[in-house]
Amino acid sequence: LEGARSQSLRYSWVQEDQPGNFALLVLNCNEAGKSVEIDGSVSWVSDPKPSPFTEEASGLKILSDLEKMATDCDIDTNFFSDIDQGGPGEEDHFITTVTDYLHTAAERCNDDQIEQINQAFDEFETCADGFDLQQFVEDFPSGMVGTLIECTVTTDWDQITDWNDPTELMSLELSDKCLDFEFGQNAVGHGLREFSLYPDKTMACFQEFSPKVPQCTLETYPIPIIGGLLKQATCLLGDAKDLLTDVLEIEMGVWNKCLPEAPQDGSPYPCDQEDCIYEGTLLMRGGSMALPVSDAMERVVSSTPTLKPALDKYKKYLEECTDVW
């Protein structure tokens, strides 16, 4: 229609039985407020609804989950707000707190502590089916830089004929080498796949791992591992089950509204995500990754059977709208 525009985005997801593979999906995102006919159906004609994640009841649940995680992991949530208030002595308190943290971080692990943290890493790897957390921590920064370089040099940039056309830029197909570099058979790729497919299991492993981490710095190259920081980060990940549950329950409610039933008349399955974006989805907004069906999703459905139709729709969506890479 006149005045309407569309954009194509890449969409991909991890397939469990082929851990090095991803699916690619081309989808259309149309300008809000336009009435656009796609495959015989008319898209929404107003701006997207407010996110269901920010509604009062949902927002309070998520905020409560975050506050519980911070409390369980000994994180001072008032640290920065106290500074903003500018009360007497608050600046000194800030400096003292930061200095104390740096002093703790400067303490190198002794032989007993090195043995303790190495054993904790080994137990985590066993618990998480080969997820080498120590190597993940060491490789992640360089892995991200390497991915950027690999994607830049191996992608076919001749696909772009007009660098001012956002549609072409957003539809750029990354090379197989690019995706394999980040998600292939390496410590970073394995960790990302495990956490995508088995967040419940991996969070339980983080929960067991965090208390075993000593408050010292392990001298490793190229990145020293700061025990206090690792302890809090893994504590948060291990304590995120309630948060993930609430997010998935809200998201599945959106899926139930926005994902279509499979056509019974032989017509093509509608693969665009406009309806889901309109309904305020958090996890289906385009981009380079789509979540696979995880153990957490199955758990949420088993405890709340009314959400099973939503997960069935999502499975159908992945089946019909993605191609294995």
Beta strands, then each sheet from edge to edge (+ up, - down):
strand 1: 6-11
strand 2: 14-15
strand 3: 18-30
strand 4: 37-38
strand 5: 41-42
strand 6: 217-218
strand 7: 225-226
strand 8: 323-324
sheet 1: 1+ 3- 2+
sheet 2: 1+ 3- 8+
sheet 3: 4+ 5-
sheet 4: 6+ 7-
end
